[in-house]
Amino acid sequence: MPAPNPQALDFLLTRRSRPAKTLTAPAPTREELRPLLTAALRVPDHGKLEPWRLIVLEKPALARLAALAGARAEALELDAAKRAKAVAQFGDADLAVAVISAPKPSEKVPEIEQLHSAACVCLSLLNAALAAGWGANWLSGWASHDAEFCREGLGLREGESVAGFIHVGTETKPAPERPRPDLDALTEWRDA
């Protein structure tokens, strides 16, 4: 017989990301963040390759990334709205964790499975932060796909990419509800 954990299931059925723009200080301290990061790394990892790494971005690092995002947006001739959004994503944040997909050479485990494992780290960190009572949001944006921003701002190595930026802080207002997927429209049941 399975050993149910109704509290965990209830959390998963009701969890809701908090918009990053509604998060404020205080953010978790390093000591408060460590168990969340530990939980984040308990993900499916075919081959035990650990094809990811974390970069904790505190306020000064986020301010530096905001300036870099502004400069890169200008160099790429992006419109003012895209520039402002990227600058705010970093400049208005108090804490974010960059989850870096860092695939390892493997004949057994395809790179796509390793990327999926990094995405699992993002979701696990998001859920750990929410379960601990923090507000949290998983963001990406154009800067996370810009090779120069990633290299200069985050020190990404060849073959690495940003799986996501997990913003963590104190929520200032309840998260708005949104429509949820229709299970029946998206699910096939096969018995043969």
Order of alpha helices (4+ residues) and beta strands (2+ residues): alpha-beta-alpha-beta-alpha-alpha-beta-alpha-beta-alpha-beta-alpha
